[in-house]
Amino acid sequence: MEGKRERNPLYPDEVLRGDRAGGRWRRLRSSLGLIGDSWRGRPGPRRALGALSVVLMLGGVGLFSYPFLTNLYADWQQSKLEDQFHEESTRRAYITRTIRPGEALTKIHIPALEVDAIVVEGTTPSALRAGAGHYQQTALPCEKGNAAIAGHRTTYSKPFANLQNLEKGDEIVVTTPVGRCVYEVTGEPWITTPDDFRVLQQVRGSVLTLTTCDPPGSAEQRLIVRAELVSSEVLPVEGS
């Protein structure tokens, strides 16, 4: 019939007329939909889309499983280090200051946080996969000076996950191959920058410094806890 427009099967009438509010947007949306339907209908793009979906899915699984996997690894390392800590060779190496990075150095127990962990020598990325490591340039635990220990907060067993909850007066018990000592937290934890090496400087007394990343999951800043030595004892040699 003359004057009657033939109906287009691909576009609704309101899109063809274009004389209603929002008509341009509907035309654009319909056009994009047709392009997307055409693209998805082709074997090549369809396979690419499927591959991209798999990659994104695996990436998401990896992102969420990474902390869990690091915790498993650190727990396995802690089991090995526990055995190493009690070996006579570790005691001799401790006395002669020959413990190498990554080897068991001391044990740290924080009752308020329910933390029990072996601390290794060194703070390299590989050493810290055990959870916590001793800054080599600082004093040994239970001795004069500033003994500093770094620990993970969100991965690798996250021994310092709740370090911010320590309060003045909380005890930190440190056991070495030759002795045991107790430190007492001297004040509230504080935040500083990663390059603030003053927290590692030596002091006249005997103190323990704990460091971890802040905020959790970021290395932007450092959370610091300082404690001072309140008691110490020498452990008897086994078999003596």
QUILINTA-V481581 format. One record per residue. RES is the residue in one small letter. PSI is psi in whole degrees, -180 to 180 (none if undefined). Layout:
# QUILINTA-V481581
res->RES psi->PSI
res->RES psi->PSI
This chain:
# QUILINTA-V481581
res->m psi->135
res->e psi->136
res->g psi->-12
res->k psi->126
res->r psi->135
res->e psi->135
res->r psi->130
res->n psi->123
res->p psi->-15
res->l psi->-26
res->y psi->139
res->p psi->158
res->d psi->-38
res->e psi->-26
res->v psi->-41
res->l psi->-39
res->r psi->-46
res->g psi->14
res->d psi->10
res->r psi->157
res->a psi->132
res->g psi->6
res->g psi->-40
res->r psi->-41
res->w psi->-40
res->r psi->-37
res->r psi->-43
res->l psi->-42
res->r psi->-41
res->s psi->-39
res->s psi->-45
res->l psi->-36
res->g psi->-41
res->l psi->-41
res->i psi->-44
res->g psi->-43
res->d psi->-40
res->s psi->-40
res->w psi->-43
res->r psi->-23
res->g psi->-8
res->r psi->140
res->p psi->-45
res->g psi->-58
res->p psi->-34
res->r psi->-41
res->r psi->-40
res->a psi->-41
res->l psi->-40
res->g psi->-42
res->a psi->-40
res->l psi->-39
res->s psi->-40
res->v psi->-43
res->v psi->-45
res->l psi->-39
res->m psi->-45
res->l psi->-38
res->g psi->-42
res->g psi->-42
res->v psi->-43
res->g psi->-39
res->l psi->-43
res->f psi->-25
res->s psi->-14
res->y psi->-52
res->p psi->-40
res->f psi->-44
res->l psi->-39
res->t psi->-35
res->n psi->-41
res->l psi->-43
res->y psi->-45
res->a psi->-39
res->d psi->-40
res->w psi->-42
res->q psi->-41
res->q psi->-37
res->s psi->-43
res->k psi->-42
res->l psi->-32
res->e psi->-44
res->d psi->-43
res->q psi->-37
res->f psi->-34
res->h psi->2
res->e psi->147
res->e psi->-32
res->s psi->-33
res->t psi->-40
res->r psi->-44
res->r psi->-41
res->a psi->-34
res->y psi->-45
res->i psi->-38
res->t psi->4
res->r psi->42
res->t psi->18
res->i psi->130
res->r psi->158
res->p psi->134
res->g psi->-10
res->e psi->155
res->a psi->131
res->l psi->-46
res->t psi->171
res->k psi->140
res->i psi->133
res->h psi->121
res->i psi->95
res->p psi->-41
res->a psi->-26
res->l psi->0
res->e psi->44
res->v psi->129
res->d psi->115
res->a psi->149
res->i psi->133
res->v psi->129
res->v psi->166
res->e psi->135
res->g psi->156
res->t psi->26
res->t psi->160
res->p psi->-40
res->s psi->-39
res->a psi->-41
res->l psi->-5
res->r psi->-12
res->a psi->-12
res->g psi->-49
res->a psi->145
res->g psi->152
res->h psi->131
res->y psi->116
res->q psi->-29
res->q psi->-2
res->t psi->171
res->a psi->158
res->l psi->150
res->p psi->145
res->c psi->4
res->e psi->173
res->k psi->145
res->g psi->-167
res->n psi->108
res->a psi->121
res->a psi->139
res->i psi->132
res->a psi->144
res->g psi->150
res->h psi->153
res->r psi->-25
res->t psi->-11
res->t psi->176
res->y psi->58
res->s psi->-6
res->k psi->60
res->p psi->-27
res->f psi->30
res->a psi->-35
res->n psi->31
res->l psi->-29
res->q psi->-14
res->n psi->-5
res->l psi->143
res->e psi->163
res->k psi->130
res->g psi->-15
res->d psi->143
res->e psi->147
res->i psi->117
res->v psi->127
res->v psi->130
res->t psi->126
res->t psi->173
res->p psi->-13
res->v psi->-7
res->g psi->-177
res->r psi->144
res->c psi->161
res->v psi->129
res->y psi->154
res->e psi->128
res->v psi->132
res->t psi->-14
res->g psi->-176
res->e psi->147
res->p psi->151
res->w psi->163
res->i psi->141
res->t psi->-180
res->t psi->159
res->p psi->-25
res->d psi->16
res->d psi->85
res->f psi->2
res->r psi->-28
res->v psi->-14
res->l psi->-3
res->q psi->150
res->q psi->155
res->v psi->168
res->r psi->-34
res->g psi->-155
res->s psi->111
res->v psi->161
res->l psi->130
res->t psi->127
res->l psi->135
res->t psi->149
res->t psi->166
res->c psi->152
res->d psi->139
res->p psi->169
res->p psi->131
res->g psi->0
res->s psi->148
res->a psi->21
res->e psi->-37
res->q psi->180
res->r psi->138
res->l psi->130
res->i psi->139
res->v psi->135
res->r psi->136
res->a psi->154
res->e psi->151
res->l psi->131
res->v psi->-21
res->s psi->156
res->s psi->156
res->e psi->152
res->v psi->131
res->l psi->139
res->p psi->148
res->v psi->132
res->e psi->133
res->g psi->-4
res->s psi->none
